Structures are given as structure tokens and as C-alpha cells.
Amino acid sequence: MHPLDNVIWQALTTRQAAFAEAAGQARRFPLEVTLLAAFEAPNHAGYESLAGLVGSGGTGAVFLNDPYEPRSGWEYVAGAPLLQMICENGVPSRAPLSKALDIVELGDHDSPDMVELATLTKPGPFLTRTHELGYYVGIRDGEKLVAMAGERLKVPGYTEVSAVCTHPDHLGKGHAARLMTEVIRCIRQSGETPFLHVRSDNARAIAIYERLGFRKWWEGHFAVLRRTSARE
């Protein structure tokens, strides 16, 4: 199995096992960190293990090779076609900013601002402890956090670039590319390969990532699922 296959499962059973909450053939991150969860395989045993992990009414976000098919006891809350991209040999460009603003490292004290920006821009699940998964950087205009990017999933040899987002009032200034360049630099400095996930229909973001040297690696599906009943 390649390290990027079933990547959430592999993260929670290797480099990020310390975050894992486990039940049978399922794993998930603590809910304050991220909604991401996984099973060893998307079969009956996997879904039953996930049900035991999230509990009645509980929610988990999973990556699937194929579109989610309705299952008894589960509700499909939301989802999207998903593209996984890797940056093996690309040379990140340095997009100019219309105004010189410093890149700052983000941490615990920045969490409320990070959650607020992610809630507005919807780059993917981002909660109060998501920043604990890795290195996060941002750009502030005065006191306002207007852009950020960081690391999320980590598997042997690979680290994910995630939570790339810019406030709508600050688009077109090169913030996303500049922050990604910094995160990519940090990942490569550790001897690892950057990768990321993006909605397959987000042409604008995909174009930015391709300019930064990313290429398509895997296409699948993202699904947020809620457990609606006990085992039937």
C-alpha cells in the first residue's frame, strides 16, 4: 500500500497515532481537532466499527474511492468529489503581494481567529485544536487574520498542506501562494513530500496548486456521515 492510499487511516495508525481514537477497524481524530475519520476498509465491518466509534447521532468525515452509497443507519450530511495532489519536483513560485505584510506563525492564541476565517471561507473541517496537527502560518492586516495555511495529515514520507484560505476582501493579492510556499519549504526541509486535497470542481484552487508544482495523484470522494440508529 502506498502511504497516500487510505491516507486518513494511515495517518492515524502511523505518524499521528497519538491522536487516534479507536474502535475495531475504525479510527478518528478527537472532535476538537478535526472531523476526519477512517476505517481499514469501507465494508460492513468497517462501518460497524465506525458506528461504535462515533455513537448514535455522531458524525465522521471520511475519504472514499467511490461515491458514497446509502447504508442503513447512516445519513449522508454533505460531501464532494475530491482530488489528491502531490508536489514531488515542483519549484514553488513566489507571488508578489500588493502590500508588504509579514508571515506570522500561528498557535494556540490564534485559534479563535483561525476558526473564524475557516468558517467564513470553508477550506474544509477546521476546529479549535486543528492547528495542533502541524505548522500553521498566516497573514494579518492590522489585527485581522486575512489568510492562513498549514499542515494536517502526516504519513511516512508525506505531509499534507491544508486549511489554505483567504478572506474574500483580500483575494488576488498572492497571500495563498505565499503562505503555501512557506509551508512547502518547511515540509521539504524535513525531507518529506507535500501533498494536499481539494474539491475536484474548484478550478481556481487547482490552477494555483498546479502553478506551485502540484500534480494530480488520486481522485475520490469526501463524505460527512451521521450515525442515525443503532445496529440493525
N, C-alpha and C positions, 0 to 999 in steps of 0.2 A: 504493500500500500504506500502510495506517495504521501508525504507529510501533509499535503493540502487536500487530500481526499478525506471526506467526512471531517472537515477541519475543526469544528467545534468539539466533537468527541475527542479528537487527537489532542487538542489544546488542554482539555480537562483531564486527560489521562497521561499527559507528559509535562510540559513546562508550566502549565497553570493548574496542575493537580491540587495545589494548596487551596485554590478557590472552590474546588468541586464539592457539590452536594450530590450524593449518590444514592441510587436505589436500583438494584438489579442491573439491567442493561441500559440504564439511563444516567445522565449526568446533567447538572445545571450549575450556573453561577449563582451566588446569592442575589436575591432580587434587587438589593440596593446597588449592585454592581452592574448587572445587565439582565435582560430577559432571556438571553441566549441559553438554549438547552440542546441536548443531543441524545440520540440513542445509538447503540452499536450498529443496529440495522433497523430500517423502517418496516419491521414486521410486527406480528401480533405481540411477541414477547417484548419488543422494543417499546411499543405504545403502552402496553400494560405497565412496564417499568416506569415510563414517563408519567402515567396516571398516578402511580403510587408516590412519585416524587412531588408532583405539583398539587395533588389533592383535589377534592371536589371544588369546582369553581376556580381552580388555579390556572395560570397561563404560562406558556412557554413559547419561545420563538425558535424555530428550527430551520435548518437548511436541508433541502431535499433535491435529489437528482431529477425527479419528475414532479409535475403539478400535484398538489395535494388532492387526494380522493376522499370523499366523505367517509367517516368512520363512526360507528355507533359510540356514543358517549363523548364525542368531541365536537366542538363548534369552531369553524374557521372564522377568525376575527378579522384578519387582514393578511395581505401578502403581496408579492410582486415577483416578476421574473428577475433573476439575479445573475450578475456577471462577476466572475472572479478574474482578476488581472494580476500579473506579476511583472516586476521590473528587474530583469536579470542584468542587462548590459546598457540600459539607457543612461544618458547623461542629463540629469535634471537641468532645465533651463531656469534662469533667474529673471522672473518677470518684474519689470520696474514698477514701483509704486508711484501714484500721483502725488503722494505726500509721504515724507520720510517718517515712518512710525516704527518703533522698536519692536522686535520679537521678545516676548517675555515667557518664562517657564510658568506653567500653571500648576497649582496644587490644591490642598485641602481648602484653603481660604477662598479659592476662586470657584469652588463647586457651585454655589448658587448662580453665579453669572454664567457658568458653562451650561448648566441645566436650562437656564432661561434662553440662551442662544440656541441650544439644540431643540428646545420645544418650539421655538419660532421657525427654525429652518428645516427641521425634520431630517437630519442626516442618517438617522437610524436610532435604535434604542439607546438612550443616554440618561443615566440616573445619578443619584448623589455620590456614588462611590465608583463610577465608571473610570474616573481618572486614575484610580489605583492600579489599573491594568498596565500602565506604562508611562512613557514620557509624553507630556502634553505641552503644547506651546500655543500662544495666542497673540493677537494684536489688539491693543486698546487705543481708542480715540478719546483722550481725556480719561475719564473713569469707566467709560463704556467698553465692554468686550465686544469687538465687532467681527472677529474671525478667530477660528481655532482649528487645530488638527492634533492628532496624537496616535498612540499605539493601542491596539486592542488584543486580538488573538495572537498567541505565540505558540508555534510548534517547532520541532527541531529544524534549525536552519532558516526559519522564516518568521518574520514579524509583520503584522498587519498594520497598515496605515488606515486610520479610521477617524470618524467624527469631523470630517473636513466640511466646514460650513462658514458662511459669511453672511452677515446681516444684510438684508435686502437693500438698505440705504448705502451700502459700501461695496456693492458688486462692481466688477470691471476695473478694480484697482490693483489686481495681481496678488491680493492677500492669500488666496488659497494656494496658488502655485508657490509662493514664497515660503509659506508655512510647511507645505508638503516637502519642499526641498530640504528644509531643516530636519524634519522627521526622517526622511530618507537618508540624509547624511549620518544621522545618529545610528540608524539601523545598520547601514553598511559599515560603519566604524566598528560595530560589534561582530562583523564578519557574517552577517545574515542577509537574506534576500527580502526586499519589501514586496508585499502583496496587498491587495485591497478588494473590497466588494462594492458594487454599485448596481443600482437598478438598470436592467438591460435597456430600458426606454429613456434613460437620462442621457441623451445625446450630448448635451453641453458638458456634463461632467466627464463623460468618456473621452471627448475630444481633448480636454485639459490633461487627463491622465495619459493619453497617448503621446501628447507633446512632451510629457515628463519621462517618457521611455517605457511606460507600461504596455503590455500586450495581453490579449485575451487568453485565458487559460482554461476556464471551465464555465459552463452555463448551467444554471439550475433554478431553484425557486426558494423564496423566503416565505415562511408561513407562520403566523401567530395563531396558536391554537389554545382553546379554553376547554378544560375538562368540565363536562356538564352533568355527568351522572356517575354513579358507582359502576363497577364492573357488571356487564350484562352477559 
